[in-house]
Amino acid sequence: VFLAALPRKQRIVMAGREKRPMELRALIMTGAAEILEKDFVMFTEEETEQLFLEYGVELAPRDIAWLVEVTWGTPFVLQAVARKKEKCPERSVQAIVPEVFDNIEKLLISDILPAFSEEEKELMFKLSPFDSFEDEMAREVTGLINAPALIRGINERSYLIFQQSRDGYRFVPIVRKALFKEMKNLYPGEFIDGLYERAARYYEQNGLISRAIYFYKELKNIQKIRELLLEDTYMRPADGDSV
């Protein structure tokens, strides 16, 4: 009621990790409210430059471009770098970023991950070896029949995952790095190789030969790579050489 009664020129910004309240839907449908997805809040180079200037730090354009690339423009990461740079102006951002990443990775594992269910944590660990994943690939690799529903729940309630397409996702890079590092402490190497094996078979069966080869390469399975290259050359002689 309060939001609906606001004059049109007044604006309230609400940010949160939870699903948007049902009560907001009517306001959204009438144009009185709008939803901005998490991609929208990622900083550009210009916004990053302004952020650092607010901390009294002036960076060279090449350093700003590098920061946006390695942090994905994630605001809280950039702010943490800016704070450290303000306190230690003699240090380069290239030296500061690894420390910030290390601190955030520890925070993700100790404070954020415990908020998820055991099944959601299992899913995230099992998908952490992969740059990107789709619904069916996630189901095949993790062995969790409800993997797509779990992924959507994590995506709706957190900023750990980005949705790239209708059923394609990827972790925020620093999240994936933290999860994979912790996974290697919890699971033996043979278990991780098993995940790569399932992914390779999934992509091979779906005709995505280059993706399959990538994971067979992770497994150092040279014989299988050779077989796939030859098979693909026979099946598609027009572009087999380039594959």
C-alpha positions in Angstrom: 0.0 0.0 0.0 2.8 2.4 0.9 4.6 1.8 -2.4 1.4 2.1 -4.4 0.7 5.4 -2.8 4.1 7.0 -3.6 4.0 10.0 -6.0 5.3 9.0 -9.4 8.4 11.1 -9.1 9.5 9.5 -5.9 11.6 6.4 -6.1 12.6 3.7 -3.6 15.4 1.2 -4.3 15.2 -2.2 -2.7 18.0 -4.7 -3.1 18.0 -8.3 -1.9 19.0 -11.8 -2.5 15.5 -13.3 -1.9 12.7 -13.8 -4.4 10.8 -10.6 -5.0 7.6 -10.3 -2.9 4.3 -11.3 -4.5 2.9 -7.9 -3.6 5.4 -6.2 -6.1 4.0 -8.0 -9.1 1.0 -5.8 -9.5 3.2 -2.7 -9.4 5.6 -4.2 -11.9 2.8 -5.0 -14.3 1.5 -1.4 -14.1 5.0 0.1 -14.6 5.1 1.5 -11.1 8.0 -0.7 -10.2 10.8 -2.4 -12.2 13.2 -5.3 -11.6 16.9 -4.9 -12.4 18.7 -8.2 -12.7 22.2 -8.6 -11.2 23.9 -8.2 -14.5 22.8 -4.6 -14.4 24.7 -3.7 -11.2 28.1 -4.9 -12.5 30.4 -1.9 -12.9 31.7 -0.5 -16.2 35.1 1.0 -16.6 33.7 4.5 -16.1 31.9 3.5 -12.9 35.0 1.8 -11.6 37.1 4.9 -12.2 34.5 7.0 -10.3 34.5 4.5 -7.4 38.2 4.8 -7.0 38.2 8.6 -7.3 35.7 8.6 -4.4 38.4 6.9 -2.4 41.0 9.4 -3.5 42.7 7.0 -5.8 43.4 7.8 -9.5 44.2 4.8 -11.7 45.6 4.6 -15.2 43.1 3.5 -17.9 44.9 0.2 -18.4 44.6 -0.6 -14.7 40.9 0.1 -14.7 40.4 -2.1 -17.8 42.3 -4.9 -16.1 40.3 -4.6 -12.9 37.0 -4.7 -14.6 38.1 -7.8 -16.6 39.5 -9.8 -13.6 36.7 -8.9 -11.2 33.8 -9.1 -13.7 33.0 -5.6 -12.5 31.7 -7.0 -9.3 31.0 -3.9 -7.0 31.9 -5.4 -3.6 35.2 -6.8 -5.0 36.1 -3.4 -6.5 35.2 -1.6 -3.3 37.4 -3.9 -1.3 40.3 -3.3 -3.7 39.7 0.5 -3.5 39.7 0.4 0.3 43.1 -1.4 0.4 44.5 0.9 -2.3 43.4 3.9 -0.3 45.3 2.6 2.8 48.4 1.5 0.9 48.6 3.8 -2.1 52.2 2.6 -2.9 50.9 -0.9 -3.7 49.6 -1.8 -7.2 46.1 -3.0 -7.8 47.7 -6.1 -9.4 49.3 -6.9 -6.0 46.1 -6.1 -4.0 43.6 -8.1 -6.0 44.9 -11.6 -5.1 44.7 -10.7 -1.4 41.1 -9.5 -1.8 40.1 -12.6 -3.8 41.6 -14.8 -1.1 39.7 -13.0 1.7 36.4 -13.2 -0.3 36.9 -16.9 -1.1 37.3 -17.7 2.6 34.2 -15.6 3.4 32.2 -17.5 0.8 33.1 -20.8 2.2 32.8 -19.9 5.9 29.8 -17.6 5.9 27.8 -17.8 2.7 27.9 -21.5 1.7 26.4 -22.8 5.0 23.2 -20.9 4.3 22.4 -23.4 1.5 20.9 -26.9 1.9 23.2 -30.0 1.8 21.8 -30.9 -1.6 22.5 -27.4 -3.0 26.0 -27.5 -1.6 26.6 -30.9 -3.2 25.4 -29.6 -6.6 27.6 -26.5 -6.4 30.7 -28.5 -5.5 30.1 -31.0 -8.3 29.6 -28.2 -10.9 32.6 -26.1 -9.7 35.1 -27.8 -12.0 33.2 -26.4 -15.0 33.2 -22.9 -16.6 29.6 -23.2 -17.6 26.8 -25.8 -17.5 23.3 -26.5 -18.8 20.3 -28.2 -17.2 20.8 -31.6 -18.8 24.6 -31.5 -18.4 24.2 -30.6 -14.7 21.8 -33.5 -14.2 24.1 -35.9 -16.0 27.3 -34.8 -14.2 26.0 -34.5 -10.7 23.6 -37.4 -10.7 21.0 -35.2 -9.1 17.7 -35.6 -11.0 16.4 -32.3 -9.6 19.6 -30.4 -10.6 17.8 -27.9 -12.9 15.4 -26.9 -10.0 18.3 -26.6 -7.6 20.2 -24.4 -10.0 17.2 -22.1 -10.4 16.7 -21.8 -6.7 20.3 -20.9 -6.2 20.2 -18.3 -9.0 17.0 -16.7 -7.6 18.3 -16.5 -4.0 21.9 -15.5 -4.5 24.5 -13.8 -6.6 26.6 -16.9 -7.0 25.4 -17.9 -10.5 24.7 -16.0 -13.7 22.1 -17.2 -16.2 23.5 -17.0 -19.7 20.6 -18.4 -21.7 17.3 -20.2 -21.1 18.9 -23.2 -19.5 22.6 -22.2 -19.5 24.5 -20.9 -16.4 27.9 -20.1 -15.0 29.3 -19.3 -11.6 30.7 -15.9 -10.9 34.5 -16.6 -11.4 35.6 -15.9 -7.8 32.7 -18.2 -6.5 33.7 -21.0 -8.8 37.4 -20.6 -7.7 36.5 -20.8 -4.0 34.1 -23.8 -4.5 36.7 -25.7 -6.6 39.5 -25.0 -4.1 37.3 -26.3 -1.2 36.1 -29.2 -3.3 39.7 -30.4 -3.8 40.1 -30.4 0.0 36.9 -32.5 0.4 37.0 -34.9 -2.5 39.8 -37.1 -3.9 41.2 -36.5 -7.3 39.6 -39.6 -8.7 36.2 -38.2 -7.8 36.9 -35.0 -9.8 38.2 -37.0 -12.7 34.9 -38.9 -12.6 33.0 -35.6 -13.1 35.2 -34.7 -16.0 34.5 -38.2 -17.5 30.8 -37.7 -17.2 31.0 -34.2 -18.8 33.1 -35.5 -21.7 30.7 -38.4 -22.4 27.7 -36.0 -22.2 29.2 -33.6 -24.8 30.4 -36.5 -27.0 26.9 -38.0 -27.1 25.5 -34.6 -28.0 27.9 -34.0 -30.8 29.8 -31.2 -29.1 33.2 -32.6 -30.0 35.3 -29.6 -29.1 33.8 -29.5 -25.6 34.2 -33.3 -25.2 37.9 -33.0 -26.3 38.5 -30.3 -23.7 37.5 -32.5 -20.9 39.3 -35.6 -22.2 42.3 -33.3 -22.3 41.8 -32.6 -18.6 41.8 -36.4 -18.1 45.0 -36.7 -20.3 43.1 -39.3 -22.4 45.1 -38.8 -25.6 43.7 -42.0 -27.2 40.1 -40.8 -26.9 41.0 -37.4 -28.3 42.6 -39.0 -31.3 39.5 -41.2 -31.8 37.2 -38.2 -31.7 39.3 -36.1 -34.1 39.4 -38.9 -36.6 35.7 -39.7 -36.2 34.8 -36.0 -36.6 36.9 -35.8 -39.7 35.1 -38.7 -41.3 31.6 -37.4 -40.3 32.3 -33.8 -41.4 35.1 -33.8 -43.9 34.4 -30.2 -44.9 35.6 -28.9 -41.6 37.4 -31.9 -40.0 40.8 -30.4 -40.5 40.0 -27.2 -38.5 38.5 -29.3 -35.7 
